[in-house]
Amino acid sequence: MAYKIGVISGDGIGPEIVAEARKVLDTVAERYGHTFAYEEILMGGCSIDATGEPLTDEAIAAARASDAVLMGSIGGNTATSPWYRLPPDKRPEAGLLKLRKSLNLFANLRPAYLYEELKEACPLRADIIGDGFDMMIMRELTGGLYFGERRTEDVDGVLTATDTLTYNENEIRRIAKRGFDIARKRRKKVTSVDKANVLDSSRLWRKIVEEVAGDYPDVSYEHMLVDNCAMQLVKDPRQFDVILTENMFGDILSDEASMVTGSIGMLSSASLNDTKFGLYEPSGGSAPDIAGKGIANPIATILSAAMMLRYSFDLDAEADAIELAVRQVLRDGYRTVDIMPQEEEKRASVKQVGTGGMGDRICERIK
């Protein structure tokens, strides 16, 4: 089969980690008889440098013409980069928000899985970790605070900023259905996270989720306030299967979940619309402090490529091959610097590799 993949390498470590994901995809193509054609798409700081815009209409058209998009990371150091002296709608992250909205990428899937081999990298106690945890954070991605009206104005001589959080019932219903569908294929439990004791938007969220739950009698569900969920993620992460939540809460909770897996460099993600199309990217940022050093962890991007094969191309066996190869590499003791054991005596039993070295070893096991 032949597939066209849009590639947004982006900024910082983006080009390095995307290169390893492409290397892995090419290995899969060779083994399974597929053809992956790549088209480079500019977005973020590199697009600002080249065009003056974080995302052009031409880039959106190229993404839309692809079967799926693989992305690295965008942005830079907010304190020093000239990109952040621009107006907010001209900064790198504005391109990502525009792309999500333009392609209607409303459903963000962020799996958080603790590998047996990385238990020593998890900051939680052994009795909390137990035999590990495996959760999926389902984040609504095109509504809420990120896309509401905002303004800063002078009110009676005082600068006042306003951000508007808006959701309608259709936006909530479609993400809730996607969350329950995913849960039905997993352990059949949904934890819907909101702030219904304070926010009207959360009270509507809870009402619609309850209506959707009625169509899934085989899936159990519960409501949980976001502050309690943040606490429960470090107290007992094993209780969660699918966490369903709105845009801002999902952004924060998925980063917290990534750290209890050992490193944000391990957390893949998929952003889907109503079709098979999706944008696949690691959950971490551009990490400009380590860009160009060859030490970034490419596993999250590689696992994001596996999600692309699974969700956009229906290539389950190929996705399984990538995920198995990652487990085998970890089992064989290879680590990038972010997942190296902290204790000196444990370091002796593993082998540190760089970005390219990790990609090479995953390719070897796929072959």
C-alpha positions in Angstrom: 0.0 0.0 0.0 1.1 3.6 -0.7 0.5 6.4 1.8 1.3 10.2 1.7 2.6 11.5 5.0 2.9 15.2 5.7 5.9 15.9 7.9 6.2 18.9 10.2 9.7 18.6 11.6 9.3 22.0 13.4 11.8 23.5 15.8 14.3 22.6 18.5 14.7 18.8 18.8 11.8 18.3 16.3 14.0 17.5 13.2 16.1 15.1 15.2 13.2 13.0 16.6 11.2 13.1 13.4 14.2 11.8 11.5 14.2 8.7 13.7 10.5 8.1 13.3 10.9 8.3 9.5 13.8 5.8 9.7 11.5 3.4 11.6 8.6 4.0 9.1 11.0 3.2 6.2 12.0 0.0 8.0 8.4 -1.0 8.4 7.7 -0.2 4.7 10.6 -2.4 3.6 9.6 -5.3 5.8 5.8 -5.2 5.0 5.9 -4.0 1.4 4.4 -0.5 1.8 5.4 2.9 0.3 5.5 6.0 2.4 5.9 9.3 0.5 6.8 12.3 2.7 6.1 16.0 2.1 7.8 18.5 4.3 5.4 21.1 5.7 6.6 24.3 7.5 5.0 25.2 10.8 6.1 27.1 14.0 9.3 29.1 14.3 10.9 27.7 11.1 7.8 28.9 9.2 8.0 32.3 10.8 11.6 32.6 9.7 10.8 31.5 6.2 7.4 33.1 5.6 6.7 35.5 8.4 3.7 33.4 9.5 3.6 30.4 12.0 1.3 28.5 9.5 0.5 29.5 5.9 -2.7 28.6 4.0 -0.4 26.6 1.6 0.8 24.5 4.6 -2.8 23.8 5.7 -3.6 22.7 2.1 -0.6 20.4 2.1 -1.6 18.8 5.4 -5.1 18.4 4.2 -3.9 16.6 1.0 -1.9 14.1 3.1 -3.3 10.8 4.5 -1.9 11.8 7.9 0.6 14.2 9.4 3.7 13.4 11.5 5.0 16.2 13.7 8.0 16.8 15.8 7.8 19.9 18.0 7.5 23.7 17.6 8.5 26.8 19.5 11.7 27.9 21.3 12.9 29.5 24.4 10.1 31.9 25.4 12.6 34.1 27.3 15.1 34.6 24.5 13.6 33.7 21.2 12.6 36.6 18.9 9.5 34.6 18.0 8.0 35.5 21.4 8.4 39.2 20.9 5.8 38.9 18.2 2.0 39.4 18.8 0.4 36.2 20.2 -1.3 35.3 16.9 2.1 35.4 15.2 4.0 33.1 17.6 4.8 29.4 16.9 2.1 27.9 19.0 -0.6 29.9 17.1 0.3 27.8 14.1 -0.6 24.6 15.9 -3.9 25.9 17.2 -4.8 27.1 13.7 -3.9 23.7 12.3 -6.0 21.8 14.8 -9.0 24.1 14.1 -8.6 24.1 10.4 -8.5 20.3 10.2 -11.1 19.8 12.9 -8.8 17.7 15.1 -11.1 17.6 18.1 -10.0 14.3 19.7 -6.6 14.0 21.3 -5.5 10.6 22.4 -2.5 10.4 24.8 -1.7 6.9 26.1 0.4 6.8 29.3 1.9 3.4 29.8 4.6 2.3 32.3 7.0 -0.1 30.8 8.2 -2.9 33.2 11.8 -1.9 32.2 11.3 1.7 33.2 9.9 1.2 36.7 13.1 2.6 38.1 12.5 5.9 36.2 9.0 6.3 37.7 9.1 8.8 40.6 6.4 7.0 42.5 7.0 4.4 45.2 7.1 0.7 44.3 3.9 -0.1 46.2 2.0 2.6 44.3 3.4 1.4 40.9 2.5 -2.3 41.6 2.5 -4.2 38.3 2.3 -1.0 36.3 -0.4 1.1 34.8 -1.9 1.8 31.4 -4.3 4.7 30.8 -5.5 6.7 27.8 -6.2 10.4 28.3 -8.9 11.6 25.8 -8.6 15.4 25.6 -11.0 17.6 23.7 -8.8 19.7 21.4 -10.7 22.4 19.5 -12.8 24.2 22.2 -12.5 25.7 25.7 -10.1 28.4 26.8 -7.6 27.9 24.0 -10.2 28.9 21.4 -12.5 31.3 23.3 -12.6 35.1 22.9 -9.8 36.9 24.8 -8.9 40.5 25.4 -6.7 42.7 27.5 -8.2 46.1 28.2 -8.0 49.1 30.6 -10.9 49.0 33.1 -11.0 52.1 35.2 -7.3 52.5 35.0 -6.5 48.9 35.7 -5.2 46.5 33.0 -7.6 43.6 32.9 -7.3 40.4 30.9 -10.3 38.1 30.0 -10.2 34.6 28.5 -13.5 32.9 27.7 -14.2 29.2 28.2 -17.0 28.1 25.9 -18.3 24.6 25.1 -21.5 23.6 23.4 -23.3 20.3 23.8 -22.3 19.0 20.3 -18.6 19.5 21.0 -18.9 17.7 24.3 -21.0 14.8 22.9 -18.6 14.0 20.0 -15.5 13.8 22.3 -17.5 11.8 24.9 -18.6 9.3 22.2 -15.0 8.9 21.1 -13.9 8.4 24.7 -16.5 5.7 25.3 -15.7 4.0 22.0 -12.0 3.8 23.0 -12.9 2.5 26.5 -15.0 -0.3 24.9 -11.9 -1.6 23.3 -9.9 -1.4 26.5 -10.9 -2.1 30.1 -14.4 -0.5 29.7 -14.0 2.3 32.3 -14.3 6.1 31.7 -13.4 8.7 34.3 -14.8 12.0 33.2 -12.9 14.9 34.6 -14.4 18.4 35.2 -14.8 21.2 37.7 -18.5 21.0 38.0 -18.6 22.4 41.5 -17.5 25.8 40.1 -17.9 26.1 36.3 -21.0 26.1 34.2 -19.1 24.6 31.3 -18.2 21.7 33.5 -21.8 21.2 34.6 -22.9 21.0 30.9 -19.9 18.7 30.3 -21.2 16.4 33.1 -24.8 16.4 31.8 -23.8 15.5 28.3 -21.4 12.8 29.4 -24.1 11.2 31.4 -26.4 11.2 28.4 -23.7 9.6 26.2 -23.0 7.0 28.9 -26.5 5.7 28.5 -25.6 4.4 25.1 -22.8 2.4 26.5 -24.2 0.1 29.2 -21.2 -2.2 29.0 -18.8 0.7 30.0 -18.7 1.9 33.6 -18.1 5.6 34.2 -17.5 8.0 37.0 -17.1 11.8 37.4 -14.0 13.2 39.1 -13.1 16.8 39.9 -9.9 17.9 38.2 -8.0 18.7 41.4 -8.8 15.3 42.8 -7.8 13.7 39.5 -4.4 15.4 39.7 -3.9 14.0 43.2 -5.1 10.5 42.2 -2.7 10.3 39.3 0.2 10.2 41.8 -1.7 8.4 44.5 -3.1 5.5 42.5 -2.6 5.7 38.7 -3.6 2.1 38.3 -7.3 3.0 38.9 -7.6 4.8 35.5 -8.4 3.4 32.1 -9.8 6.2 29.9 -9.6 9.8 31.3 -12.1 12.0 29.4 -11.7 15.7 29.8 -11.7 19.2 28.2 -8.9 21.1 26.6 -7.1 22.9 29.4 -7.5 20.1 32.0 -6.3 17.5 29.4 -3.2 19.5 28.6 -2.2 19.7 32.3 -3.2 16.1 33.3 -1.5 14.5 30.3 1.8 16.2 31.2 1.5 14.9 34.8 0.7 11.4 33.5 3.8 11.5 31.3 6.1 12.1 34.2 4.7 9.2 36.2 5.6 7.0 33.2 9.2 8.1 33.7 9.7 10.8 31.0 7.7 13.0 28.7 10.0 11.6 26.0 7.9 8.3 26.2 4.5 9.8 25.7 3.0 9.7 22.1 -0.2 11.3 21.0 -2.8 11.3 18.2 -5.2 14.1 17.2 -8.1 12.9 15.1 -11.1 14.3 13.3 -14.2 12.6 12.1 -12.4 10.7 9.4 -9.3 8.5 9.4 -7.1 11.6 9.2 -4.9 12.4 12.1 -1.9 14.5 13.4 0.6 12.4 15.3 3.2 14.0 17.6 5.1 13.5 20.8 3.6 15.2 23.9 6.8 16.9 24.8 8.0 20.3 23.7 10.8 21.5 21.5 13.5 21.4 24.3 15.7 24.0 22.7 18.3 23.5 25.5 19.2 20.1 24.1 18.5 20.7 20.4 21.4 19.6 18.2 23.1 17.6 20.9 21.8 14.2 19.7 20.5 13.2 23.2 16.7 13.7 22.8 14.5 10.7 23.3 12.8 9.8 20.0 10.6 7.0 21.4 7.5 9.2 21.8 7.7 10.3 18.2 8.3 6.7 17.1 5.3 5.5 19.1 3.3 8.3 17.6 4.2 7.0 14.1 2.9 3.6 15.3 -0.4 5.2 16.3 -0.5 6.7 12.8 -0.2 3.2 11.3 -2.9 1.9 13.6 -5.5 4.7 13.6 -5.2 6.3 10.1 -3.9 3.4 8.0 -5.4 0.4 9.8 -2.0 -1.3 9.8 -2.3 -3.0 13.1 0.4 -5.6 12.6 2.9 -2.9 11.6 2.0 -0.8 14.6 2.4 -3.9 16.8 5.9 -4.5 15.3 7.0 -1.0 16.3 5.7 -1.2 19.8 7.2 -4.6 20.3 10.6 -3.3 19.0 10.5 -0.5 21.5 9.8 -3.0 24.4 12.7 -5.2 23.2 15.1 -2.3 23.1 14.2 -1.3 26.6 14.4 -4.9 27.7 17.9 -5.1 26.2 18.9 -2.3 28.5 19.2 0.7 26.0 18.4 4.1 27.4 18.5 7.7 26.4 19.7 10.1 29.1 16.2 11.1 30.2 15.3 7.5 31.2 18.7 6.5 32.7 18.4 5.1 36.3 19.2 7.6 39.0 21.1 5.2 41.2 24.7 4.6 40.2 24.6 0.9 40.8 21.6 0.5 38.4 23.3 2.5 35.7 25.9 -0.2 35.3 23.3 -2.6 34.0 22.1 -0.4 31.2 23.6 1.2 28.1 23.1 4.9 27.3 22.5 5.8 23.6 21.8 9.0 21.8 18.8 9.9 19.6 20.1 8.1 16.5 21.4 5.1 18.4 17.9 4.5 19.9 16.3 4.8 16.4 18.9 2.4 15.0 18.2 -0.3 17.6 14.5 -0.1 17.2 14.9 -0.5 13.4 17.2 -3.5 13.9 14.5 -5.3 15.9 11.8 -4.5 13.4 14.0 -6.1 10.7 
